[in-house]
């Protein structure tokens, strides 16, 4: 599969079969994703693979703002919590911000890592959807994350039980400007 085929073929999957994700395959995917770029090579993104009761607890207790996300998580055989190590990305060694954007670079790195994870999973036939509406503090507490970590996205994954059609895309002329 070419990069273009992977990018154009991947869809957000919200319905999954019950087939479990092999842990060795997940480790292979994370090995691929470990090559993702990051701010000054800080590599702040961490992945937590969640199955069984904890997955269902997160679905029940962390998705009240958008219950559909909880349904999707419950339906998936595995949930990936994407976490970051706080106060490293966007900073200089003396603790000052490198740019006026402050620590917002950590979300940039987490976004790159999350999308790369989804593309690497897709190459192996695993579907995913990136969720941003959830109680991040509650999820961090349930996962017993240390204070220097923050959950920034949830990604339910599994073998697709649907084939969503591609949505209409904006024309290149609408997306690209030359100056």
N, C-alpha and C positions, 0 to 999 in steps of 0.2 A: 504494500500500500504506500503510495507516495504521500508526502506531506499535504499536497493539495487535495488528494482524495480523502485523507483523514479529516482535514478541516471542513471540507464541503459535505462529507458524509455523516459526521457526528451530529446527533440530535439529543436534546434533553429527553431523557427517559424517565417516566414516572410510574411505569408498571413493569414488574419484574417476575420472572419465574422463581420458583423456590430453590433452584439449584444453588448450592453454596459456592462461595468464592474460595478457590484453593489458596491457602496461605503462601505457598511457594510462588504462585503466579502473582499475588499481590506484592510480594517482596521483589519480584522481577520488575514490576511496574514502578515501584518506589525507586529501585536502582536506576531506572531510566530517568525518572523525574528528578533524581538528585543532581542532574546536570543542568537544571534550570538556572538562569542567571539571577543574581540578587545584588542588592545594594552593597557595594564594596566587598562582595563575596562573603557577606555575613551569614548566609544560609540560615535564616531565622525560622523558616517554615518547618513545622512538624506535623506528622500524620498519625492519627489514632484510629485504629480499626476496631469497630464496636459491633458485637454480635449479641444475639440472645436477649436476655432480660434487660441488660443495660441499654441496648438499642431501643427496646420498647419503652423503657422508662424515659429516655430522652424524648421519644416521640410523644409520650403522654404529658410530660411535665415542662417541656421547653418550646412547644409550638402553639401556645394559646393565642398568640397574635395572628396566626394563620394556620388553623387546624388542618388544612389540606396537606401542609408539609408533614404533619404527624402521620397522616394516612400513608403518604409516600414512603416515609421512613419505615413504618411498620411492615409495608409490603416488600421492602428490600431485604435481601439476606444479610447485607452488611451496610454499615454507616461509617463513613470516614469523617472524622472531625479534623478540620484544618486549623491548626493553632500556630501562633507566632510567639517568638521570644520578644518581649517588649523592650523598648528603649535601647535598641541596637541599630536599627535601620533608620538612616537619615541623620545620624549623629557623627560627630568627630570623636576622637579618643578622649578629648577633654570634657565631653558631655554636652558640648554646644551643638545646636542644629547646624547642619551643613547648608541648608537652603531655607527660604521662607516657608516652605511646605512642612517644616517641622518633622514630626514622626509619621506623617501620612504615607511616607514611602513604604512602611511595613504593609499597608493594604495593597500597594502596587505589587510588591513582591509576592504577597499571598494570592493575588489575582493571577499573576503569571503562573505560579505554582499550581493553583487549582485548575486552570484551563489545561495546562500541560498534563496534569494527572488525568483529566477526563479524556484527552486525546490519546494518551498512552494506554488507558483502559480500553478505549474504543478499538484500538488496533488489535486487542485480544478478544474482541467480541463482548466486552462488558459495557453496559449502559450506565449512565450517570446523569445526575442533575445537581447543579450547584444551588444551594439554598442559603439565603441571607436573612430571612425573617425567622428568628428564633431568639430565645432568651439566652444570650451568650454567657451571662454571669451564672445562671442556674446550670447550664451545661458544663461550665468550667468546674463548678462545685461538685456536680455529680461525677465528673471524671477525676476529681481530686488533683487538679492541675496546680502546680506551684504558683505563687503570686506573680512571678515574672512571665507567665504565659497567658495568652488570651485566645479564645476560640473565635475565629473570624468567619468560618463557613462550615456548613454541613453538606456532605455529598453522599446521598444514598447511592449504592451501587449494586449491580446484579446483572444477570443475563436478561436482556429485554424480552418483554412479553407484549410488545407493541412496536409498530413501525410508523412513527409520526412522519407526515409529509413535510418537505422543506417549505418553510414560510417564504413569502416574497421578500426579496432583498432590494435595498435601494440601489439605484444605478450608480456606477462608478462616478459619473459626472456629479452626482449629489454628494458623494463622499470625499472626492479629491479636488483640491484646489492647487493650482500652480501660481506662483508669485514671481 
